[in-house]
Amino acid sequence: MLLDIHTLLVAVALATAFCAGARLLLWRMHLSLPGLGRWALGGVSAVITFILILSYGKFHWQPLLSLAQLFVFIGLLLSWDGFRRFLDKPPLKSFVFVGVTALGLIWLLVAQTHYSVGTKAVGNAFLIAILSLLIAGELFFSAKRSSPAVRVTGCIYAINAAVFLIRAVVAHESPDTVDPLNPNGVAAFVLLWLLCSIIAITLGMVLMTAERLQADLDHQANHDPLTGALNRRSCGVLYEQAMADARLHNLPLSVLMIDLDEFKKVNDHLGHDLGDKILCRFVAVAQKILREGDMFCRFGGEEFVAVLPNTSAQAALIVADRLRSAFETDSALIETERRHQSFAITTSIGIAELQADEAFESLLRRADNALYFAKDNGRNCCELAG
């Protein structure tokens, strides 16, 4: 099949320019997100690549093609670094950038000095395939690999690696067919693939950004901004689900109603900054004591609620006392500027177990009554609901 190679080059160059513009706009709109700036620079590098290839088509000066191939490596490196940053991984070390760029330059100088179309094409295709595989691996083995956009973008880079490995094999066997201006070779098919992949990768970047922004919004909607614990808004839905599961499988479920003792005095005499610090420390202690499947939320002010699935009242009492004791020990380490103000920063906890056909509001009310009983008994203790 004959394709007009120059028309394809112009089409790919225009698509690359529009995609680079989209990446720059994405970066400009979300400057706080890591990695987007590297994606934008990678897009600019791709635009420079195709400008150099178009210039080579007009002037047929070999160094232009060599420079274009160098910018391909730089663009892939920038994209790789951008994906690492976006996925909250450490950025690429400087020696990786310098090493790969130096390797590309040395290879281009050697290929330029002892010019061989086949050898040059094999080397370039192999380097592109390796970098594409590294990016694909970064995406496939990310902690966010469950994200559809991350998986799809990783697949595109994996396919890109396969395409260029095939191109390396073809270049080794038939060097003339890989010339970028040869309409009878594989160049036209590679350009078609590049047209599709550049658009798909940019779309993947946009979708990854949208998924991350949505995840951040969901987190803000469901979590307390100070402590990071679940907020009261999200409690109801999760707790109702836990109760439904407990009834379905005939398993026990218990609730802890928790209050920090004398917390108002801490705010009044030692300041709200220290009060906020104590709240955050308490949440950190609770997250260490509670299991992964337990639900823990800030119910309001210094009040917290924990729901313990598959836990009887007696087992919940043991957990509550561990939490109370751990926080008492931890809070003793909190330093204040006003040491002459002595406060016992402790917790009182009420425990209630779900009864047959009991509503969640009733369960909370019984746990709350047990909490007040704990406070009446001198605070810093745990009490079971009657």
N, C-alpha and C positions, 0 to 999 in steps of 0.2 A: 504494500500500500504506500503510495507516494503522498507525502504531506508537505506543505510549504513550510520549510523549516524557519524561515525568517518571520513569517506571520506567527508561528508558534512561539518563537522567541519574544516577539513584541507582546503577545498575549500573556505569556508567563511573567514578563517584566512588569506589565501593568498590574496584573493580579498581585504580584509581590509588593509593588508599591502601595496598593490599596490595603493589603494586609498589614504592611509596616505602619501605615497611617492608623489603622484600627488598633494596633498594639500600642502606639504612642498615645492615642486618645485614652485607651484603657488605663495606661500608666498615669496619665494626667488626672484622670477621674478618681484614682485610688492610690494616691502617693504613699499612703501608710502601709500598703500591702507589700511584703517582700517579694522580690523576684521579677516584678512587672517591668522594672526599668531594664533588666537584662534581656527580657523578651523583646522589648522595643529596640534595643541596640542590635539584637540578633536579626530583627526584621530589616533594620537599616543596612546591616552587613549583607543581607540577601539582595537588597536593591542594588547595592554597589556591585555585587557579583554579576547580576544580569546586565548592568550598564557596561561592564568590562567585556562581557561575552558579545554584546551587540557591537561594541567598538571593534572587537576582534573580527567580527563578521564583515565589518566595513574596511578595516585596514590590513587584516591578515598578518598582524604583528604578534608573534608567539608570546612575548612577555605579558601581553594583556590577558591571555588565557591563563597563564601561570598565576598572575595576580588574582584573577577571578577565583581560581581554585583555593588560593590562600584565604580569601574572604569567606569561602564556604566553610573552611575549618574554623575560622574565628566566629562565624555566626553560630555554628553548632556548639562551640565551647560556651558562648554567651548564653545560648538557650539552656544548655545543660546546667550551668551555674544558676540560671533563673529558676529552673525547676527545683533544684536543691533548696534554694532560699524559700521558694513558695511553699514547699513541703516541710518547712521548719527544720531543715538539716543544715549543718555547717556549710558555708560557701566553699567553692573550690579553692584550694591553696594556690598561691601565686605561682609556685613552681610548676603546677599543672598547666596553667596558661602559657607560661614561658616555655616549658618543655614541648608541649604539642605544637606551639607556633614555631619554635626553633626547628622541630622535626619537619614540619611542613615546608619551611624555608629551605632547609638543607635538601630535602627531596626535590623541591622545585629547581634549585640551582643545579643539582646533579642531572635532573631530567633535561634542563635547558642546555647544559653543556654538552651532554651526550644525547641529543634529542632522539627519542623513539616514541612514536605515538602509542604503540601498544604498551610498552613498559610504563609510560607516564599515566595512561588511562587506568591500568591495573592498580598501580599504587594509589592514585587518587580515589578510585572507587572503593578500594579496601579500607582506606583511612575513614572515608565517609561512613562506610558500613559499621566500622568499629565504634565510632562516636555515636551513631544512631542506636546501636545495641546498648551502649552504656546509658544513654538517656532512657531507652525503653526499660532497662533493668531498674533504673532509679524510680520510674513510675510504677512498675509492677510490684516492686518490693517495698513500696512506701507504706507508712502507717495508715495513710488515707487511700489505700488501694481499693477499698470498697466503694469509693466514689466512681460513678459511671463515667464521668468526664475524664478522670485520671486514667481509668482502664482503657478507654477508647483512644486517648492520645498516646498511651504507651503502645497500643496495637499499631497505630500509624507509624511510629518510629521503628517498630519491629519489622513492618512490611518494607519500610524504606531501606532498612539494613539488608533485607533479602533481595530487593531490587538492585541495589548496588553491588552485592556479592555476585549476582547473575551477570551484571554489567562487567565485573572484573573478569569473570570466566570468558565471556564473549570477547572482551578486549584482548585477552591472552591468545585466543584462537584465531580471531579475525580483527586485527588492529584497525583496519581502515573503516570498519563499520561503526566505530564509536566516535569518530570525528563529529564535533558538535554542529557542524554545518552540512553533514552528509544526509541528504533526504532519503537515501536508500538504506541507511543503517538503523541502529537502535536509538540514535539520538532523539528522533521524533517521539518514540514511545517513552523515553526517559523524561522528555519535556512534558508530555501529557501527564505522566505520573507526578512530576514536580508541581504542575498546575493544580492538580487535585490535592496533593499532600500539603502544600503551603496553605491553601484555603482551609483544609480540614484541621491542621495543627493550630492555626489562628482561632478557628471556631472552638477547638478544644480548650485553648487558653481562656477564651471568653467564658465558656461554660464552667471551667474550673474556678474562675474568679467569682462567677455568680453563685456557685455552690458554696464557696467559702463565705461569701457575704451573707447568704441565707442561713448558714450554720451559725455565724456570729449573731445574727438577729434572733434566731431561735434560742441561743444560749442566753442572750440578754433578756428575752421575754420570760424564760423559765428559771433564771437564777438570780439570787440576791447580788447586787453589784458590789457590795462591800465584802462579804465573806465568801462568795462563790457557791454557797449552799443553794439548794432548790428554794424557790420562793413560794409563798402561799398560793399563788395562782396555779402553779403546776402541781401542788400537793394533791388537790382534790381528784384530778384525773388519775394520777398514779396510784393513789391510795384506794380508790374505788376498784381499779384493776386488780390490785393486790388482794382486796377483800373477795372479789369474784373468784379469783384463782384459789383462795383458801377454802371457800365454800365448795367449789367444783371438785377439788381433790381431797376434801375433808381433812384439811391441815390446820394447825393452830396459827394464830396471828396475834401479835401483841404490839401495843403502842407505848412509847415513852413520851411523856410530856415533861419538858425540861425547862427550868428557869434558873438564871444566874442570880445568886443571892446578893442582896444589897447593891445591886448594880447602879441604881440611881445615885447612891452616895459616891460611887466611883466617878460617875460623870460630873457630879456637882463639885467635888473636892479635888479630884485629880485631873479633870478635863476630859472632853469628848475624844480627843486624840488617843488617850490611853484606853478609854472605853472601847473605841473601835479596834484597837490592837488586841484587847482581851477577847472581844467577840471573834476576831479572826483566829486567835490562838485556840479558842474553844472548838471552833469548827475543824481546825487541823487535828486536834486531839480526837474528836469524834470520828473523823474519817479514818483514823488509824485503828480505832477500837471496833467500829462497825464493819460488817461484812460487805462485800461488793453488791450483793443483792438487796441489802437494806436501803430504805429510803429515808433521807434526812433533809429537813427543811428548816429555814428560819421562819417561824410562824408570825413573828412580830416583835420588834424591840429586842429584848433579851430572852425571848421565849423561842424554844425550838421543839420540833416534833420529829420523832423517829418511828418508822413502822418496820417491824421485824417479821418478815414472812417465815412460816414454818418454825415458829418459836413460841413456846408456852410461856405463861406468866412467870413461872419459877426460873426458867432459863433467861427470860428477859430481865428479871431482877438481878441475876448474876452479871449480865452485860451492863445494866445500868450502874451497878456498884463499881464495876471496873472503870466505866467512863467517869463516874464521880471522883474516884480515887486518882485516876490518871490526871484529870484536870486540876485537882487540888495540888498535886505534886508539881505540875507544869506551871500553874499560876504563881506558885511561890518563887519562881525564877524571874518573874517579870519585874524589872527595875523601874522605879518611879523617881522623879526629881524631888518629890516631897515625901521623904522617908518617914517624917513624923506623923503622917496620916496613915494610920494602920487599919486596913480593911481585910477581912477574910473573904477572898474571891473564890467562892465555892458554888456548888450547884445543888439544887433540890430536884428530885425526879419522881414523877408519879407513873405507875405502870398499870395497864389494864389489858386483859386478854379478850379478844372478840368472842361474843356469845352468839348462840344460834339466833338468826333473824334479827340481829342487832344492826342498826344504822351506824354509819361512820360518825355522825354527830354525837350519838349516844356514847360510842366508844371513847371519843375524845373527851366528852364531858366527865365520864368516870375516871379517865386518866388525870384530868384537870383537878377533880376533887381529891384524888390521891396526892397530887402535887401540893395542894393547899394543906393537906394533913401532914405532909413532910415538913412544910414550912412551920406549921404550928408546933411540930415536935422538935424545933430548934434548928432547922435548916441543915444543909450539908448531909442529907440522907435520902434514901430511896424508900418509897412506900407502895405497896400493892393495893389496887382498888378492891373494895369489899365486894 
